[in-house]
Amino acid sequence: MIESARLQAFEAQFDPLKPEAGAMPARILGYGEISTVLAIDALDGTLAFKRMPMFVDEAEADAYVVLYHEAMGLLAQRVGLQPVSGDTMLVWGPDGRPVIYLIQPKLNPQAIASQALHRLPAAEQERLFTAVFHEVDKVFRFNQAYRGRLEMGMDGQLSNWVISDYDGTALPDVMQLAYLDTSSPLMQKEGVEQLDPELFLRSAPSFMRWIIRWLFLADVLMRYYDQRLVIIDLIANLYKEQLPDLVPRFVTLANGLLADAGQPIEPIRLSEVQAYYREDALIWQVYLTFRRIDRFLHRLWRKRYPYVLPGRIRR
């Protein structure tokens, strides 16, 4: 158990520009859409801390926590997924705004599906992809059963899955996957998104929010409810993982799995996966550039910039 006072002490001295500095240094484990994943040895070296500083007041943060636990319960009890368990803790940033930490067990990096893929032979790579496909398919079968009433969003990228009982060599005979991307609890009730879309905009530069809200936000959120787009995104991300040779194979495999599952989905074309990734990479590259400009302006105006930005991303 982490005492809130100790986590509060960490947040009070945390510098997003230099996470590794300070009396309680942190190491970056990863970046999500609305969180940064930290290792904080001074608190507990066996845990990972997903830091989310985008809330404007306590009521907004509390609403997120309620939704998070509801969504995780639905995924586990009704959809049949195994979310990586975690707890939430609210502390206060130096600017007086709430910061939510999602605290989870630190995982073996080798067991994360995107990392394991690099070490596996071809047949095992396809077996892993097939296992991820079936987990994703559980979500969309649930959505089909409750269409218009209750639906769950899904980011199926390989980096969002961890292989239980995997030691970095051969895959287990009976493979079980746990779902990592729990910090974005996307859920629709009666067609209305329950996760406040504005949370995704808080980390964007203020001078860009109106155009992102106008042109992109709805489409970005809705793609997590479209099985075909989720699979295209899953495969396209292999380019970022420096595994382009797997893309044609996985397109063929995905189309066969969709047909076997009886899903009435148009076959995926290699050309659209390539086009999807080019567009997605360009958008995120431009977006990150503007976030760095925004961080510079905050420093120029002597204002605290609360987000941790990644360095150069290899694509």
Secondary structure, DSSP 8 states (H G I E B T S, - for coil): ---HHHHHHHHHH--TT-TT-SSS--EEEEE-SS-EEEE-HHHHTTEEEEEE---SSHHHHHHHHHHHHHHHHHIIIII---B---EEEEEE-TTS-EEEEEEEE---GGGBHHHHGGGS-HHHHHHHHHHHHHHHHHHHHHHHHTTTTEEE-----GGGEEETT--SSS--SS--EEE---SS--EEETTEESS-THHHHTTS-TTTHHHHHHHTHHHHHHGGG-HHHHHHHHHHHHHHTT-TTHHHHHHHHHHHHHHHTT-------HHHHHHHHHHHHHHHHHHHHHHHHHHHHHHHTT-------------
